[in-house]
């Protein structure tokens, strides 16, 4: 039996769009982690999750601010995630 005649394709995304979406995603996960900390879930996991997402966001912002990456830094969640209930 042979392999399928099609290959899965990935959507093309520009670097600025990737950076923006990554920072927005980290903002959302940061917010979720803070909420988990307050609600007394697995506090160690929540704290580590907040720290990890903060570091990734800080690293991306540093790359943009130093000119290594040409992108816009979002200041808030996009409309699709801004109203999401956690």
SERORO-400538 format. One record per atom (N, C-alpha, C, O, CB): residue number from 1; residue in three letters; x, y, z. Coordinates in Angstrom, 3 decimals. Glycine has a CB too. Layout:
<selums>
SELUM   n res        x        y        z
SELUM NUM ala        X        Y        Z
...
</selums>
This chain:
<selums>
SELUM   n res        x        y        z
SELUM   1 unk    0.841   -1.168    0.000
SELUM   1 unk    0.000    0.000    0.000
SELUM   1 unk    0.892    1.239    0.000
SELUM   1 unk    1.907    1.270    0.696
SELUM   1 unk   -0.960   -0.006    1.214
SELUM   2 unk    0.528    2.243   -0.762
SELUM   2 unk    1.351    3.456   -0.871
SELUM   2 unk    0.810    4.559    0.036
SELUM   2 unk   -0.295    4.475    0.572
SELUM   2 unk    1.401    3.949   -2.335
SELUM   3 unk    1.626    5.585    0.182
SELUM   3 unk    1.255    6.742    0.996
SELUM   3 unk    0.165    7.537    0.289
SELUM   3 unk    0.009    7.434   -0.927
SELUM   3 unk    2.487    7.640    1.278
SELUM   4 unk   -0.581    8.320    1.039
SELUM   4 unk   -1.614    9.145    0.400
SELUM   4 unk   -1.006   10.078   -0.641
SELUM   4 unk    0.161   10.460   -0.551
SELUM   4 unk   -2.376    9.962    1.454
SELUM   5 unk   -1.817   10.433   -1.622
SELUM   5 unk   -1.343   11.277   -2.714
SELUM   5 unk   -1.330   12.756   -2.348
SELUM   5 unk   -1.002   13.592   -3.189
SELUM   5 unk   -2.201   11.067   -3.935
SELUM   6 unk   -1.666   13.080   -1.160
SELUM   6 unk   -1.660   14.493   -0.763
SELUM   6 unk   -0.768   14.665    0.466
SELUM   6 unk   -0.572   13.743    1.259
SELUM   6 unk   -3.110   15.000   -0.469
SELUM   7 unk   -0.257   15.839    0.587
SELUM   7 unk    0.562   16.160    1.762
SELUM   7 unk   -0.154   17.236    2.558
SELUM   7 unk   -0.666   18.198    1.986
SELUM   7 unk    2.003   16.631    1.351
SELUM   8 unk   -0.193   17.078    3.873
SELUM   8 unk   -0.847   18.135    4.651
SELUM   8 unk   -0.097   19.449    4.497
SELUM   8 unk    1.132   19.479    4.433
SELUM   8 unk   -0.934   17.744    6.139
SELUM   9 unk   -0.845   20.512    4.441
SELUM   9 unk   -0.211   21.821    4.302
SELUM   9 unk   -0.456   22.642    5.554
SELUM   9 unk   -1.473   22.489    6.231
SELUM   9 unk   -0.740   22.563    3.055
SELUM  10 unk    0.469   23.493    5.841
SELUM  10 unk    0.338   24.403    6.974
SELUM  10 unk   -0.020   25.780    6.442
SELUM  10 unk    0.456   26.190    5.384
SELUM  10 unk    1.649   24.452    7.819
SELUM  11 unk   -0.854   26.485    7.175
SELUM  11 unk   -1.159   27.842    6.724
SELUM  11 unk    0.102   28.707    6.803
SELUM  11 unk    0.932   28.543    7.697
SELUM  11 unk   -2.303   28.462    7.575
SELUM  12 unk    0.219   29.603    5.874
SELUM  12 unk    1.362   30.509    5.879
SELUM  12 unk    1.051   31.665    6.814
SELUM  12 unk   -0.043   32.228    6.786
SELUM  12 unk    1.690   31.022    4.441
SELUM  13 unk    2.025   32.008    7.639
SELUM  13 unk    1.849   33.106    8.578
SELUM  13 unk    3.123   33.940    8.549
SELUM  13 unk    4.230   33.402    8.559
SELUM  13 unk    1.536   32.585   10.027
SELUM  14 unk    2.959   35.229    8.514
SELUM  14 unk    4.121   36.115    8.478
SELUM  14 unk    4.726   36.216    9.877
SELUM  14 unk    4.067   35.914   10.872
SELUM  14 unk    3.729   37.523    7.945
SELUM  15 unk    5.969   36.636    9.940
SELUM  15 unk    6.638   36.804   11.231
SELUM  15 unk    5.909   37.812   12.112
SELUM  15 unk    5.680   37.525   13.287
SELUM  15 unk    8.084   37.245   11.025
SELUM  16 unk    5.532   38.994   11.589
SELUM  16 unk    4.804   39.941   12.448
SELUM  16 unk    3.495   39.361   12.987
SELUM  16 unk    3.145   39.580   14.147
SELUM  16 unk    4.510   41.220   11.676
SELUM  17 unk    2.781   38.625   12.145
SELUM  17 unk    1.521   38.033   12.594
SELUM  17 unk    1.781   36.959   13.660
SELUM  17 unk    1.045   36.861   14.642
SELUM  17 unk    0.752   37.426   11.395
SELUM  18 unk    2.833   36.159   13.458
SELUM  18 unk    3.187   35.131   14.438
SELUM  18 unk    3.517   35.767   15.783
SELUM  18 unk    3.016   35.325   16.816
SELUM  18 unk    4.379   34.292   13.938
SELUM  19 unk    4.353   36.797   15.779
SELUM  19 unk    4.755   37.456   17.020
SELUM  19 unk    3.527   38.029   17.733
SELUM  19 unk    3.374   37.864   18.943
SELUM  19 unk    5.789   38.577   16.734
SELUM  20 unk    2.669   38.689   16.991
SELUM  20 unk    1.466   39.270   17.575
SELUM  20 unk    0.586   38.198   18.201
SELUM  20 unk    0.133   38.348   19.336
SELUM  20 unk    0.681   40.040   16.520
SELUM  21 unk    0.345   37.123   17.471
SELUM  21 unk   -0.501   36.043   17.983
SELUM  21 unk    0.153   35.341   19.175
SELUM  21 unk   -0.536   34.948   20.116
SELUM  21 unk   -0.792   35.026   16.872
SELUM  22 unk    1.468   35.183   19.138
SELUM  22 unk    2.166   34.547   20.260
SELUM  22 unk    2.056   35.397   21.518
SELUM  22 unk    1.820   34.868   22.604
SELUM  22 unk    3.645   34.309   19.912
SELUM  23 unk    2.222   36.700   21.384
SELUM  23 unk    2.113   37.584   22.548
SELUM  23 unk    0.672   37.592   23.073
SELUM  23 unk    0.461   37.549   24.285
SELUM  23 unk    2.565   39.026   22.184
SELUM  24 unk   -0.311   37.644   22.187
SELUM  24 unk   -1.707   37.606   22.617
SELUM  24 unk   -2.017   36.293   23.328
SELUM  24 unk   -2.698   36.286   24.354
SELUM  24 unk   -2.644   37.792   21.416
SELUM  25 unk   -1.525   35.196   22.792
SELUM  25 unk   -1.739   33.891   23.418
SELUM  25 unk   -1.121   33.843   24.806
SELUM  25 unk   -1.716   33.312   25.743
SELUM  25 unk   -1.157   32.777   22.547
SELUM  26 unk    0.073   34.399   24.931
SELUM  26 unk    0.731   34.430   26.231
SELUM  26 unk   -0.026   35.315   27.211
SELUM  26 unk   -0.097   35.001   28.399
SELUM  26 unk    2.166   34.918   26.086
SELUM  27 unk   -0.593   36.421   26.727
SELUM  27 unk   -1.400   37.280   27.598
SELUM  27 unk   -2.596   36.500   28.153
SELUM  27 unk   -2.919   36.586   29.338
SELUM  27 unk   -1.885   38.535   26.828
SELUM  28 unk   -3.238   35.744   27.274
SELUM  28 unk   -4.394   34.953   27.681
SELUM  28 unk   -3.983   33.893   28.702
SELUM  28 unk   -4.635   33.736   29.735
SELUM  28 unk   -5.053   34.292   26.458
SELUM  29 unk   -2.905   33.169   28.414
SELUM  29 unk   -2.442   32.122   29.324
SELUM  29 unk   -1.958   32.708   30.652
SELUM  29 unk   -2.139   32.092   31.703
SELUM  29 unk   -1.319   31.312   28.668
SELUM  30 unk   -1.350   33.882   30.611
SELUM  30 unk   -0.940   34.566   31.825
SELUM  30 unk   -2.168   34.851   32.692
SELUM  30 unk   -2.169   34.601   33.898
SELUM  30 unk   -0.186   35.876   31.488
SELUM  31 unk   -3.205   35.376   32.054
SELUM  31 unk   -4.451   35.685   32.766
SELUM  31 unk   -5.069   34.421   33.365
SELUM  31 unk   -5.543   34.433   34.501
SELUM  31 unk   -5.457   36.366   31.817
SELUM  32 unk   -5.060   33.338   32.600
SELUM  32 unk   -5.606   32.067   33.095
SELUM  32 unk   -4.777   31.536   34.264
SELUM  32 unk   -5.329   31.024   35.238
SELUM  32 unk   -5.650   31.021   31.961
SELUM  33 unk   -3.456   31.657   34.167
SELUM  33 unk   -2.588   31.203   35.253
SELUM  33 unk   -2.801   31.995   36.522
SELUM  33 unk   -2.834   31.426   37.613
SELUM  33 unk   -1.142   31.292   34.840
SELUM  34 unk   -2.946   33.308   36.392
SELUM  34 unk   -3.201   34.152   37.570
SELUM  34 unk   -4.528   33.769   38.231
SELUM  34 unk   -4.644   33.736   39.456
SELUM  34 unk   -3.217   35.650   37.173
SELUM  35 unk   -5.523   33.480   37.390
SELUM  35 unk   -6.818   33.078   37.928
SELUM  35 unk   -6.698   31.738   38.650
SELUM  35 unk   -7.282   31.557   39.718
SELUM  35 unk   -7.869   32.991   36.804
SELUM  36 unk   -5.956   30.814   38.084
SELUM  36 unk   -5.755   29.505   38.726
SELUM  36 unk   -5.043   29.665   40.062
SELUM  36 unk   -5.369   28.974   41.027
SELUM  36 unk   -4.948   28.565   37.807
SELUM  37 unk   -4.071   30.573   40.124
SELUM  37 unk   -3.380   30.833   41.399
SELUM  37 unk   -4.373   31.336   42.446
SELUM  37 unk   -4.352   30.891   43.593
SELUM  37 unk   -2.234   31.868   41.204
SELUM  38 unk   -5.240   32.263   42.048
SELUM  38 unk   -6.202   32.847   42.993
SELUM  38 unk   -7.241   31.828   43.463
SELUM  38 unk   -7.685   31.861   44.610
SELUM  38 unk   -6.907   34.039   42.351
SELUM  39 unk   -7.618   30.924   42.560
SELUM  39 unk   -8.655   29.958   42.900
SELUM  39 unk   -8.098   28.755   43.648
SELUM  39 unk   -8.849   27.868   44.054
SELUM  39 unk   -9.362   29.496   41.647
SELUM  40 unk   -6.786   28.725   43.831
SELUM  40 unk   -6.190   27.667   44.633
SELUM  40 unk   -6.071   26.333   43.928
SELUM  40 unk   -6.086   25.284   44.572
SELUM  40 unk   -6.973   27.487   45.861
SELUM  41 unk   -5.954   26.363   42.612
SELUM  41 unk   -5.724   25.128   41.872
SELUM  41 unk   -4.322   24.632   42.168
SELUM  41 unk   -3.808   24.858   43.263
SELUM  41 unk   -5.924   25.339   40.349
SELUM  42 unk   -3.720   23.990   41.256
SELUM  42 unk   -2.341   23.538   41.429
SELUM  42 unk   -1.460   24.782   41.373
SELUM  42 unk   -1.042   25.206   40.295
SELUM  42 unk   -1.923   22.476   40.326
SELUM  43 unk   -1.186   25.353   42.515
SELUM  43 unk   -0.503   26.647   42.577
SELUM  43 unk    0.895   26.611   41.985
SELUM  43 unk    1.321   27.580   41.357
SELUM  43 unk   -0.426   27.115   44.001
SELUM  44 unk    1.618   25.515   42.172
SELUM  44 unk    2.969   25.429   41.600
SELUM  44 unk    2.908   25.449   40.081
SELUM  44 unk    3.697   26.136   39.432
SELUM  44 unk    3.687   24.154   42.083
SELUM  45 unk    1.968   24.693   39.512
SELUM  45 unk    1.830   24.683   38.056
SELUM  45 unk    1.408   26.062   37.556
SELUM  45 unk    1.966   26.574   36.585
SELUM  45 unk    0.807   23.614   37.612
SELUM  46 unk    0.428   26.654   38.219
SELUM  46 unk   -0.067   27.966   37.790
SELUM  46 unk    1.036   29.007   37.860
SELUM  46 unk    1.185   29.813   36.941
SELUM  46 unk   -1.259   28.404   38.653
SELUM  47 unk    1.803   29.003   38.928
SELUM  47 unk    2.890   29.975   39.093
SELUM  47 unk    3.952   29.787   38.005
SELUM  47 unk    4.440   30.759   37.429
SELUM  47 unk    3.532   29.839   40.496
SELUM  48 unk    4.301   28.532   37.733
SELUM  48 unk    5.298   28.235   36.694
SELUM  48 unk    4.767   28.642   35.317
SELUM  48 unk    5.505   29.167   34.484
SELUM  48 unk    5.667   26.724   36.703
SELUM  49 unk    3.477   28.391   35.097
SELUM  49 unk    2.860   28.755   33.821
SELUM  49 unk    2.911   30.268   33.619
SELUM  49 unk    3.234   30.738   32.528
SELUM  49 unk    1.399   28.254   33.760
SELUM  50 unk    2.595   31.028   34.659
SELUM  50 unk    2.648   32.490   34.585
SELUM  50 unk    4.075   32.943   34.287
SELUM  50 unk    4.294   33.791   33.422
SELUM  50 unk    2.141   33.127   35.906
SELUM  51 unk    5.039   32.379   35.000
SELUM  51 unk    6.441   32.766   34.780
SELUM  51 unk    6.908   32.426   33.368
SELUM  51 unk    7.588   33.227   32.726
SELUM  51 unk    7.347   32.076   35.802
SELUM  52 unk    6.544   31.239   32.887
SELUM  52 unk    6.947   30.827   31.536
SELUM  52 unk    6.365   31.751   30.472
SELUM  52 unk    7.076   32.180   29.563
SELUM  52 unk    6.507   29.385   31.267
SELUM  53 unk    5.087   32.057   30.581
SELUM  53 unk    4.445   32.914   29.578
SELUM  53 unk    4.955   34.348   29.668
SELUM  53 unk    5.059   35.036   28.653
SELUM  53 unk    2.922   32.890   29.751
SELUM  54 unk    5.267   34.791   30.858
SELUM  54 unk    5.845   36.124   31.016
SELUM  54 unk    7.211   36.186   30.344
SELUM  54 unk    7.525   37.170   29.674
SELUM  54 unk    5.963   36.495   32.509
SELUM  55 unk    8.029   35.143   30.517
SELUM  55 unk    9.367   35.120   29.914
SELUM  55 unk    9.282   35.116   28.387
SELUM  55 unk   10.010   35.858   27.726
SELUM  55 unk   10.153   33.887   30.401
SELUM  56 unk    8.414   34.299   27.830
SELUM  56 unk    8.274   34.254   26.372
SELUM  56 unk    7.844   35.611   25.833
SELUM  56 unk    8.391   36.092   24.841
SELUM  56 unk    7.261   33.172   25.958
SELUM  57 unk    6.863   36.226   26.486
SELUM  57 unk    6.398   37.545   26.054
SELUM  57 unk    7.513   38.568   26.162
SELUM  57 unk    7.714   39.364   25.244
SELUM  57 unk    5.191   37.994   26.883
SELUM  58 unk    8.240   38.558   27.270
SELUM  58 unk    9.356   39.501   27.442
SELUM  58 unk   10.423   39.294   26.374
SELUM  58 unk   10.968   40.262   25.844
SELUM  58 unk    9.979   39.347   28.839
SELUM  59 unk   10.725   38.029   26.054
SELUM  59 unk   11.727   37.736   25.020
SELUM  59 unk   11.273   38.238   23.650
SELUM  59 unk   12.059   38.828   22.908
SELUM  59 unk   12.004   36.226   24.957
SELUM  60 unk   10.003   38.002   23.320
SELUM  60 unk    9.479   38.476   22.031
SELUM  60 unk    9.493   40.001   21.965
SELUM  60 unk    9.875   40.577   20.946
SELUM  60 unk    8.046   37.952   21.805
SELUM  61 unk    9.081   40.648   23.045
SELUM  61 unk    9.089   42.114   23.075
SELUM  61 unk   10.508   42.652   22.921
SELUM  61 unk   10.719   43.652   22.235
SELUM  61 unk    8.467   42.631   24.384
SELUM  62 unk   11.473   42.004   23.546
SELUM  62 unk   12.865   42.433   23.437
SELUM  62 unk   13.349   42.324   21.988
SELUM  62 unk   14.049   43.211   21.499
SELUM  62 unk   13.763   41.591   24.368
SELUM  63 unk   12.978   41.242   21.304
SELUM  63 unk   13.386   41.081   19.904
SELUM  63 unk   12.767   42.155   19.028
SELUM  63 unk   13.415   42.650   18.105
SELUM  63 unk   12.993   39.695   19.386
SELUM  64 unk   11.518   42.524   19.304
SELUM  64 unk   10.862   43.585   18.538
SELUM  64 unk   11.497   44.935   18.864
SELUM  64 unk   11.815   45.710   17.962
SELUM  64 unk    9.343   43.617   18.835
SELUM  65 unk   11.678   45.212   20.146
SELUM  65 unk   12.209   46.519   20.563
SELUM  65 unk   13.645   46.756   20.111
SELUM  65 unk   14.044   47.905   19.920
SELUM  65 unk   12.137   46.643   22.064
SELUM  66 unk   14.426   45.696   19.937
SELUM  66 unk   15.810   45.856   19.483
SELUM  66 unk   15.927   45.791   17.966
SELUM  66 unk   17.022   45.926   17.420
SELUM  66 unk   16.691   44.790   20.110
SELUM  67 unk   14.806   45.584   17.283
SELUM  67 unk   14.819   45.555   15.823
SELUM  67 unk   15.186   44.215   15.219
SELUM  67 unk   15.332   44.113   14.001
SELUM  67 unk   15.757   46.569   15.326
SELUM  68 unk   15.338   43.184   16.038
SELUM  68 unk   15.661   41.854   15.494
SELUM  68 unk   14.474   41.250   14.765
SELUM  68 unk   14.640   40.441   13.851
SELUM  68 unk   16.113   40.912   16.612
SELUM  69 unk   13.274   41.648   15.176
SELUM  69 unk   12.046   41.174   14.538
SELUM  69 unk   11.189   42.398   14.251
SELUM  69 unk   11.007   43.260   15.111
SELUM  69 unk   11.278   40.130   15.443
SELUM  70 unk   10.670   42.463   13.041
SELUM  70 unk    9.808   43.562   12.651
SELUM  70 unk    8.360   43.141   12.898
SELUM  70 unk    7.772   42.411   12.100
SELUM  70 unk   10.039   43.962   11.157
SELUM  71 unk    7.795   43.608   14.005
SELUM  71 unk    6.424   43.253   14.353
SELUM  71 unk    5.845   44.323   15.268
SELUM  71 unk    6.565   45.154   15.822
SELUM  71 unk    6.365   41.859   15.031
SELUM  72 unk    4.536   44.279   15.409
SELUM  72 unk    3.841   45.182   16.314
SELUM  72 unk    3.532   44.410   17.592
SELUM  72 unk    3.089   43.263   17.542
SELUM  72 unk    2.534   45.759   15.661
SELUM  73 unk    3.767   45.043   18.731
SELUM  73 unk    3.481   44.407   20.015
SELUM  73 unk    2.055   44.766   20.412
SELUM  73 unk    1.743   45.939   20.619
SELUM  73 unk    4.507   44.852   21.119
SELUM  74 unk    1.181   43.754   20.519
SELUM  74 unk   -0.190   44.064   20.925
SELUM  74 unk   -0.225   44.497   22.386
SELUM  74 unk    0.560   44.016   23.203
SELUM  74 unk   -1.112   42.848   20.705
SELUM  75 unk   -1.136   45.403   22.708
SELUM  75 unk   -1.252   45.871   24.084
SELUM  75 unk   -2.414   45.210   24.812
SELUM  75 unk   -2.564   45.368   26.024
SELUM  75 unk   -1.418   47.377   24.110
SELUM  76 unk   -3.236   44.468   24.074
SELUM  76 unk   -4.391   43.807   24.679
SELUM  76 unk   -4.717   42.552   23.878
SELUM  76 unk   -4.199   42.339   22.782
SELUM  76 unk   -5.621   44.764   24.737
SELUM  77 unk   -5.578   41.739   24.445
SELUM  77 unk   -6.024   40.533   23.746
SELUM  77 unk   -6.835   40.930   22.517
SELUM  77 unk   -7.475   41.981   22.493
SELUM  77 unk   -6.866   39.623   24.687
SELUM  78 unk   -6.797   40.076   21.501
SELUM  78 unk   -7.619   40.333   20.329
SELUM  78 unk   -9.094   40.147   20.692
SELUM  78 unk   -9.408   39.604   21.752
SELUM  78 unk   -7.216   39.400   19.157
SELUM  79 unk   -9.976   40.583   19.839
SELUM  79 unk  -11.408   40.565   20.141
SELUM  79 unk  -11.927   39.147   20.345
SELUM  79 unk  -12.888   38.948   21.089
SELUM  79 unk  -12.188   41.242   19.024
SELUM  80 unk  -11.312   38.159   19.702
SELUM  80 unk  -11.771   36.770   19.855
SELUM  80 unk  -11.512   36.246   21.270
SELUM  80 unk  -12.273   35.413   21.761
SELUM  80 unk  -11.074   35.863   18.828
SELUM  81 unk  -10.458   36.719   21.928
SELUM  81 unk  -10.120   36.217   23.253
SELUM  81 unk  -10.428   37.191   24.379
SELUM  81 unk  -10.453   36.794   25.544
SELUM  81 unk   -8.680   35.865   23.294
SELUM  82 unk  -10.660   38.450   24.059
SELUM  82 unk  -10.870   39.459   25.097
SELUM  82 unk  -12.079   39.148   25.971
SELUM  82 unk  -12.047   39.392   27.177
SELUM  82 unk  -11.039   40.825   24.465
SELUM  83 unk  -13.125   38.622   25.388
SELUM  83 unk  -14.332   38.346   26.157
SELUM  83 unk  -14.443   36.920   26.639
SELUM  83 unk  -15.474   36.542   27.196
SELUM  83 unk  -15.518   38.673   25.348
SELUM  84 unk  -13.412   36.114   26.441
SELUM  84 unk  -13.473   34.713   26.843
SELUM  84 unk  -13.549   34.597   28.356
SELUM  84 unk  -12.738   35.176   29.079
SELUM  84 unk  -12.259   33.942   26.309
SELUM  85 unk  -14.511   33.858   28.815
SELUM  85 unk  -14.673   33.625   30.255
SELUM  85 unk  -13.681   32.560   30.685
SELUM  85 unk  -13.552   31.522   30.036
SELUM  85 unk  -16.136   33.196   30.605
SELUM  86 unk  -13.001   32.812   31.749
SELUM  86 unk  -12.059   31.836   32.307
SELUM  86 unk  -12.634   31.256   33.574
SELUM  86 unk  -12.002   30.411   34.208
SELUM  86 unk  -10.682   32.476   32.584
</selums>
